[in-house]
């Protein structure tokens, strides 16, 4: 009877140890833990991406008279058929683009809307075009998502803003070994890098200055303890071996 009782204690101890070593708690994995039921948060963020050195801009100008806009919509020939694509404009190290007829134009630090308004103003002030419509797009808007997500990679962005939650969703969300509490966003603005940590387990993530990502931001998801163990190759095997050793030792002691 004593032997049977001791074996039951060993079995119970085994279950407890396996539970403690193999499970993640709610605090480890759940997002927005301090958000209350039916709580309302009004988004007052008016974030708009600003142009940086190295950005590539697609610009198209049109008016009712398409003929007069041809000097401002230069085409890069791709063959002998006269067709081709509009050329793109690179923001150089001084923050300028070199635009046809208008010459050097400072674009650095402007939003796309501000840059479009600037071009329109120059056309009208110089009496070059009447009521021009300017269409502009950042062609190199992309974000890199690295670390413990299901699909790390570089993701092109079609719009003019994306939140960190949308970016992580594009990467297939964090896997179970991704650390939710201090995801790092690395941002470069004209040679100056900033490193900002963001906590997905808190609703305060919506107030973070990096909640909306800018072009070429890098999002790095750090590993939690389980991820570190897995990366070092001793995760499950090491735990099981340790637990097995403890159980065997206890079994020998308790059944004497």
Secondary structure by P-SEA (a helix, b strand, c coil): caaaaaaaaaaaaaaaaaaaacccccccccccccccccbbbbcccbbbbbbcccbbbbbbbbccccccccccccccccccccccccbbbbbccccccccccccccccccccaaaaaaaaaaaaaaaccccbbbbbbbbcccbbbbbcccccbbbbbbccccccaaaaaaaaccccccccccbbbbbbbcccbbbbbbbbccccccccccccccccbbbbbbbbcaaaaaaaaccaaaaaaaaaaaaaaaaaaaaac
